[in-house]
Amino acid sequence: MSKPYPLRPFLVADTPRLQDLYAQSIEELTQDDYDEEQRLAWISRAADGAQFAERLQGATTLLVEVDGELLGFASLTRDNAQIDMLYVHPYAAGRGVGAALAEALERLAGARGAKRLTVDSSDTAREFFERRGYEVVRRNTFPIDDVWVANTTLTKALVAGDTEASETRS
């Protein structure tokens, strides 16, 4: 069980602070795995505040906020099948914020009937998800504008005896 952190739902007014957290997380935490051009392209996906807010509203988005400081956020797709985003502020990395958010989304997806959860993980976060029981499905490369970026799709069975998820391990 992860450290208990207070969770709350996303509000549109949170958008500017989440854009900042998103950019700082990518810029500071992924330097070992992505070059500057890739990080800037990735960060650009949240440059338009209205579009970013729409993406966050189109999912179940939870935030960890302590004493007015946003420490992280995560989004579960509407179909409860995929973690769309999970970002932690650099100064909160390694303190259980990501685990608390992942655990909350896993429980929520399971309670809503999902048998498994998928995530397209950055190279930086891959080990985090593997430690949580996610297993590699495939490696992906995709363009953001004209910059190629890579990530890995992982999946985790949320219910015991999920044969489809078990078959991906063979």
C-alpha positions as semicolon CSV with decimal commas, in nm:
position;residue;x (nm);y (nm);z (nm)
1;M;0,000;0,000;0,000
2;S;0,134;0,341;-0,092
3;K;0,173;0,638;0,140
4;P;-0,164;0,809;0,190
5;Y;-0,183;1,140;0,008
6;P;-0,495;1,353;-0,023
7;L;-0,653;1,309;-0,366
8;R;-0,901;1,539;-0,531
9;P;-1,059;1,571;-0,874
10;F;-0,927;1,802;-1,146
11;L;-1,086;2,147;-1,177
12;V;-1,045;2,360;-1,491
13;A;-0,884;2,630;-1,274
14;D;-0,597;2,382;-1,208
15;T;-0,493;2,384;-1,575
16;P;-0,209;2,641;-1,563
17;R;-0,051;2,477;-1,259
18;L;-0,081;2,133;-1,418
19;Q;0,076;2,261;-1,742
20;D;0,368;2,382;-1,531
21;L;0,396;2,056;-1,335
22;Y;0,378;1,855;-1,661
23;A;0,659;2,062;-1,818
24;Q;0,880;2,051;-1,508
25;S;0,832;1,677;-1,468
26;I;0,931;1,609;-1,829
27;E;1,219;1,856;-1,833
28;E;1,378;1,750;-1,506
29;L;1,294;1,381;-1,466
30;T;1,341;1,244;-1,818
31;Q;1,682;1,390;-1,910
32;D;1,857;1,051;-1,892
33;D;1,612;0,895;-2,139
34;Y;1,514;1,171;-2,384
35;D;1,718;1,443;-2,552
36;E;1,629;1,812;-2,534
37;E;1,448;1,812;-2,870
38;Q;1,231;1,517;-2,761
39;R;1,152;1,674;-2,423
40;L;1,053;2,006;-2,582
41;A;0,829;1,830;-2,834
42;W;0,667;1,630;-2,553
43;I;0,614;1,941;-2,341
44;S;0,451;2,114;-2,639
45;R;0,158;1,871;-2,614
46;A;0,032;2,077;-2,318
47;A;0,112;2,421;-2,460
48;D;-0,250;2,497;-2,550
49;G;-0,423;2,536;-2,213
50;A;-0,774;2,486;-2,350
51;Q;-0,680;2,163;-2,528
52;F;-0,491;2,036;-2,224
53;A;-0,790;2,113;-1,998
54;E;-1,019;1,934;-2,243
55;R;-0,794;1,626;-2,233
56;L;-0,792;1,629;-1,853
57;Q;-1,172;1,679;-1,837
58;G;-1,228;1,397;-2,087
59;A;-1,083;1,153;-1,836
60;T;-1,103;1,088;-1,464
61;T;-0,818;1,308;-1,346
62;L;-0,699;1,304;-0,987
63;L;-0,452;1,540;-0,821
64;V;-0,235;1,519;-0,512
65;E;-0,226;1,859;-0,344
66;V;-0,058;1,918;-0,008
67;D;-0,063;2,260;0,160
68;G;-0,163;2,427;-0,166
69;E;0,120;2,263;-0,365
70;L;0,036;2,028;-0,650
71;L;0,262;1,724;-0,619
72;G;0,123;1,516;-0,906
73;F;-0,170;1,421;-1,122
74;A;-0,296;1,119;-1,315
75;S;-0,575;1,051;-1,562
76;L;-0,780;0,739;-1,632
77;T;-0,946;0,718;-1,973
78;R;-1,324;0,730;-1,988
79;D;-1,344;0,358;-2,072
80;N;-1,139;0,283;-1,756
81;A;-0,890;0,084;-1,963
82;Q;-0,583;0,308;-1,972
83;I;-0,376;0,541;-1,759
84;D;-0,353;0,837;-1,995
85;M;-0,116;1,052;-1,789
86;L;0,073;1,024;-1,461
87;Y;0,313;1,307;-1,373
88;V;0,485;1,395;-1,047
89;H;0,656;1,723;-0,963
90;P;1,037;1,674;-0,957
91;Y;1,066;1,768;-0,589
92;A;0,804;1,504;-0,501
93;A;0,958;1,224;-0,711
94;G;1,036;0,912;-0,513
95;R;0,809;1,010;-0,224
96;G;0,512;0,784;-0,307
97;V;0,302;1,039;-0,495
98;G;0,310;0,841;-0,821
99;A;0,232;0,519;-0,635
100;A;-0,066;0,679;-0,459
101;L;-0,202;0,808;-0,791
102;A;-0,146;0,475;-0,972
103;E;-0,307;0,282;-0,688
104;A;-0,610;0,512;-0,690
105;L;-0,657;0,473;-1,066
106;E;-0,612;0,094;-1,048
107;R;-0,873;0,067;-0,772
108;L;-1,111;0,299;-0,956
109;A;-1,075;0,109;-1,284
110;G;-1,128;-0,223;-1,105
111;A;-1,433;-0,092;-0,920
112;R;-1,575;0,021;-1,255
113;G;-1,538;-0,331;-1,395
114;A;-1,206;-0,312;-1,583
115;K;-1,024;-0,645;-1,594
116;R;-0,689;-0,490;-1,685
117;L;-0,523;-0,154;-1,717
118;T;-0,284;-0,039;-1,989
119;V;-0,030;0,243;-1,991
120;D;0,199;0,385;-2,259
121;S;0,494;0,454;-2,032
122;S;0,792;0,677;-2,090
123;D;1,129;0,507;-2,066
124;T;1,176;0,699;-1,741
125;A;0,859;0,558;-1,579
126;R;0,876;0,204;-1,721
127;E;1,050;0,055;-1,416
128;F;0,793;0,225;-1,187
129;F;0,509;0,046;-1,369
130;E;0,695;-0,286;-1,384
131;R;0,742;-0,272;-1,005
132;R;0,363;-0,229;-0,980
133;G;0,305;-0,553;-1,173
134;Y;0,267;-0,415;-1,526
135;E;0,413;-0,628;-1,802
136;V;0,556;-0,516;-2,135
137;V;0,332;-0,561;-2,438
138;R;0,523;-0,366;-2,705
139;R;0,767;-0,089;-2,780
140;N;0,632;0,219;-2,964
141;T;0,785;0,504;-3,161
142;F;0,574;0,798;-3,274
143;P;0,622;1,151;-3,403
144;I;0,536;1,468;-3,216
145;D;0,543;1,716;-3,501
146;D;0,871;1,613;-3,669
147;V;1,045;1,467;-3,362
148;W;1,039;1,091;-3,298
149;V;0,977;0,975;-2,940
150;A;0,962;0,624;-2,794
151;N;0,761;0,466;-2,514
152;T;0,647;0,121;-2,404
153;T;0,295;-0,018;-2,370
154;L;0,248;-0,219;-2,051
155;T;-0,058;-0,390;-1,907
156;K;-0,164;-0,516;-1,564
157;A;-0,438;-0,761;-1,473
158;L;-0,673;-0,605;-1,217
159;V;-0,862;-0,926;-1,139
160;A;-0,721;-1,267;-1,054
161;G;-0,752;-1,518;-1,333
162;D;-0,765;-1,269;-1,622
163;T;-0,655;-1,510;-1,894
164;E;-0,610;-1,245;-2,164
165;A;-0,359;-1,057;-1,950
166;S;-0,191;-1,386;-1,856
167;E;-0,152;-1,479;-2,221
168;T;0,046;-1,161;-2,289
169;R;0,314;-1,297;-2,055
170;S;0,382;-1,613;-2,257
